[in-house]
Amino acid sequence: MKQTYFITGFPGFLAEELLAQLFSDHLNNINHVYLLVLPNTISHAKSQITHFTTKYDLNIDQFTLIKGDITLANLGIDCKTQHISKDITHVFHLAAIYDLAVPKKLAYKVNVTGTYNVNEWVKTLPQLERYIYFSTAYIAGKREGEVYETDLVHNAGFKNYYEETKYLAELSVAALKNELPLTIIRPGIVKGHSVSGKTIKFDGLYFFLNFFDKLKFVPIIPMIGRKSVEGNFVPSDYVIKATSFLAIHDIGINKTYHLTDPAPYQMPEIYTMLLKEYLNRKPSFFISNSLTKHFLNYSRLRKWLMVEKEAIDYFTYDTRYDTTLAQRDLSLGNIECPDLKSTLPSMIEFYQKYKDDYTKHIKIK
């Protein structure tokens, strides 16, 4: 039986990249793809899917854009198109608010209520073979020490509403394990493609580059962070290849995977490598996390530096993400996470080319 996919979060970067990987890996098994699209992005989505099918020489008739909204009951899907549910075999739920500085109300509406609505809708699908949910490794919140892929419930608290609401959303998905065949994906902080450097959003690791770029004219640049804290930055193509494999292969059923760096560098190492690669310089002195956050409390300063103050929390908590299950199961597909250092040249080349394109930057408030 051929497979029919339903994907939320299109035309987002990860959703589009996942679509390309699925067709690369499973072309002969794909019957049709439904893409849930917010009404106000339908025009952009149409142009993207036209470009996508032309680029990969695919039949555009294999794709249907469905107007909807995960924050609404039944995903806001028009009654005229509800018939699609009878054919769907795989649901990929990527739609979410990923901003570290997201306000509480919006985070709960999209990440928690939205995921609850997707859960309820997925339970009605008669041909479902897999429900794939994109969570985050950072549902661990303020936990420190080793965090395993089988770990979920904790009371350590969270660094921001993004983490808190993704945690609550994953709880609601995990509660369905006895009812539905699930695969939960917990990526680290996603960066651009390991080879091309391509990304559509300069956040996460790119905040360092924004910081360096603004300070490149000053004689000294400070070091931020504490030595024991690991950084977990993974290229988008690793996350996408891994998801495409684990979502379709039977080995991924009812498992949760950390798609984090199995051999992570410490944050000061990453900071130093980026500064060396970008400006061929070394940090000159140490500045504490608390002082850095104090400076970033000033709106004008953080807007000028183009750095979210919430990002500094990721220098603070000494959390290590075990990847035993992911490495074991991905070995069946010969999929490995590239060494971060090897991906920095292409990342920086892409950043330098597009750093003045403000559509790629996060709006700092």
N, C-alpha and C positions, 0 to 999 in steps of 0.2 A: 504493500500500500504506500502510495506517495504521500509526502508530508505537506501540510499547509500551515504556514507560520502567521502569527499575529504579533506585531511588535509595537510597543509604546515607546515614545520618546523620539520619533522621527519628526523633523529632519535634523536631529542632533548629530553631532560628530560620531559618537560611539555607535549610535543606531545605524548610521550609514556605513560605517566601517564594518560593523557586524554583518550587515546585509551582504556586503561584498565578500566577506570571508565565508559566509554560509553558502553562497553560490559557488565559490571556488572549491569548497570542500565537499558539497553535497548536491551539486547541480542536477544530477540524474534522478535524485530522490525528491526534488521540490516540485510540487504541483502549483501552488499559488502562495502569494504573500499579501496579507492585509496589514496596512500601516495606519495606526490611529494617529490622527493629526488634529491639532487644535484649529478651530475654524479661522482664527486670525493668521495662521501660518500656511493655509492651504495653497495659496499662490506660490509661495516659496517652495513648498513641498512638491508641487507639480513640476516646477522647473528642475528641482533636484533629482526627481525620479526620472525625468526625461534625460537629463545629463548622465545619470547613473546607468540607465539601460543602453544608452549610446556608447558610453565608455567601455562597458563590459560586453557589448554585443548581445544583449538579452532581449527577450520579447516583452514589450511593455504591457501586453495583455496578461502577463503573469502577476501584475501588481494592481492592487486596488487601494486608493486612499480613502480612509473612513474618517469623516468628521466626528470628533468626539472630545471628551474631556474626562480624565480620570477622577476629577473631584466631584463628578455628578453620578447619580445612581445609574446603573446599567451603562456606565462610561459615557453617558450622553449620546449613545448611538441611536440614530433614527430608527423607528420601528420598521421602516422599509428595508433596512439593511441588516436587521437582526437575524436574518436567515443564514448569515455567514457562520454563525456559531456551530452549525451542524457538521462542518468540515474541518475545523481547526484542530491540529494535532499538537502544536507547540506554541506556547505563549512566552514571549520574551518581554519582561516588564523592566524597562530602562527609565521611564519617565520619572523625574524627581527634581527637586531643587537641591543643587549641589553647593551653593554658595556658603562659605563658612560664616558669613555675617548675616545670613538670612534671618528676618524677624520671626518670632515665635509663631504668630498666627498663620503666616504664609507657609512656614515649614510644616506645621501640623495639617493644614488644609491639603497640601499636595502630597507630602511624604507619608502621612499617617492615614488620613481619610481617603486619599487617592489610592493607596495600596489596599486598604480594606475593600474599596469598591472593585478593584481589579480581582482581589481574592474571591469576592462573591460572584462576580461574573464568570471567572474561570471554573468555579464549581458547577456551572450549568453546561459545560462543554462535553458532549457525549463521546467525542473521539479523542479526548485529550491523552497525549502520550507523555508530555512533560511541561511543567510550569517552571520557567527559569527566572529567578528574581535577582536583580542587581542590587546588592547591599553595599557595604563598605567594611573594610577591616576596622574602621574607626568606630564601629558600634561598641568596641571595647572601652570607649570613653577615657576616663582617667585611670583605668586599670594599669598597673605596672607589673613587670615581670613577664613570664611566658604566658601567651594566650594561644590556646589550641583551636583548631578548626571546629571541634565539637563543643567548644565553650560558647555560651550565649548570655544566660541570665547573670546579672551582677547588680550591685548597688553602689558602685564606685563613683557614680556621677559622670557628667559630660562636660566637654570644653565649650560646646556651643549647641544651638538648637538643631543644626544640621545633624550632628552625631546623635542627639537624643531622639529625633524623629525617625532617623533611619533605624535606630535600635528598636523603637516601638513597632515600626513597620516590619522589620525582620521577625520580631516575636509573633506578629499576626500571620506571617507566611509560614513560619516553622510550625505553628499550631496545626497546620493542614497536613503534616507529614503522614498521618494515618489515613488521610482521605485521598490525597493526590500524589502523583509522582513528581517530586520537586528536585531542583538543583539550585542551590543558593551560592551566588558568586560574591566574594568579598575582596574587591580590588584594594590595593594600596592607593597612594596618590598617583593618578594617571598623568603621564607626560606625553609628549609627542612621539611620533613613530620612531622606532630605533634606528632606522636607516635614512628616511627622508627628513625626519625632524618635524613633519607636518602636524599641526594642531590648529584648532580654531579658537582656542582660549588660552590666554597667558595668565594662568593662576598657579597655585601650588609652587612648584620649583621655580617657576618664572618670576615669582615675586623677588627672588634673589637677584635675577638679572635686571629687573626694574630698578632695584636698590643700587646695584653696581653702576648702572647706566647713568643714574642721576648724580652719583658721587664720583664719577670717573675723572672729574676735573680737580678734585681735592687731593692733596698730597698723601693722605693716609685714609685707609678704610678699615673700620673696626671688625672684629670677630664677634659673632653672636652665637650663643648656644653652649651646652655643657657636654663634655666628652662622652659620657655614657649613653647618650640618647641616640638610638638608631633612626635613620631616615628610611622611609619606605616609598620609593618612587619607581614606578614601573611603566615601561613604554606601552602605548595604546595597542600596538600590534600584538604584544604578548598577551594582553588581557583578551583581545578579540580572538586570537587563534585558540587560546585555552578554552574560552567560552564555547566556541563553535564545536570543539571536540567533546567537551564534557556534557554539553546540552543534548547531543544526539547519541553519543555512545551510552550503552546500557550501564556502564560502570559509574556514571554520574548520578544515577537515580537515588534520591533521598540522601544526598550528601551536601555538605557545605565546604567550600574551598577558599582558602586564603590565596588570592592571586597577588601576593606581595613578594618582595625581593627575598629569595632564600639565602642570599649572602649580602646583606645590607651593609652599607658604609655608615659610620657615625656622622651625625649632622655637621660637626666641624670639618670633617674630611670632605664632605660634599660641598660645603660652603667654600673651602679652600680650593678644591678642584675647579669649581665653577669660576671663581675669581681669577684663577690662573689661566683657564681656557679663554675667558672673555676679555680680560684686560692685561693678562700676563703679569699679574701682581700678586702679592701676598698680603693677608690681613696684618695690620700693624699693632693692634692692641685689642683687649677684650672688653666688651660691654655686656652687662648682665641682661638677662631676659626682662627683669622687672623694670630696669631703666629704659630698655628699648620700648616696652609696652607703654611706659609713661610718655615717652616722646610721641608715640603713635596715637595717644589719646587726643592729640591735637589734629582736628580734621584737616586743616590746611596742609600740615606736614605730611600726613599719610596720603593725601590726595596727590601731593607733589611727588612723593616717593613712589606712589602707585603700589602700596603695600597694605594689605588688610592686617589690622593689629591682631586679629584672631589667629593668624598664621604663626605668630611667635609662640603660641602654646605648644606647637609641635616640636619645639626645642626643649620642652620641659619634662614630659612624662617618659619614663624609661620603660617602654613597652616593646616586647619582642613577639613577633607573629610567627608561630610555627606553621610550616608549609608541608608537613610530612605527607598528608593525603594528596595534595595537589601535585607534588613532585612525583609521587608513586604512580598516580593515575595518568598524569600527562606524559610519563615516560613511554606509555603505550603508543602515543602519537608522536614521539620524538620531539616534544615541545619543551623548550627550556627558556627561562627568563634571561635575557642578555645582561651582561655586566653593565652596571650604570655608567661607569667611566667610559666605556667604549661608545656609548650613545651620546655623549656630551658634545662632540664636535658638530654633528648634524643638528642637534638641538639648538646650539648657539648660532649656527649658520642660518637656520630658519628664523630664529628670533631677530637677528640683525637685519634680515631682509624685510621683516614685517613689523618691527617694533613701533613704527610710526603709524601703523594701521590701528586706529583706536577702536575699531569694531572687534578686535581680538583681545582687548584688555577688559578686565573686570571694572565695573563702575564702583569706585571707592567712595564710601559715604562718610 
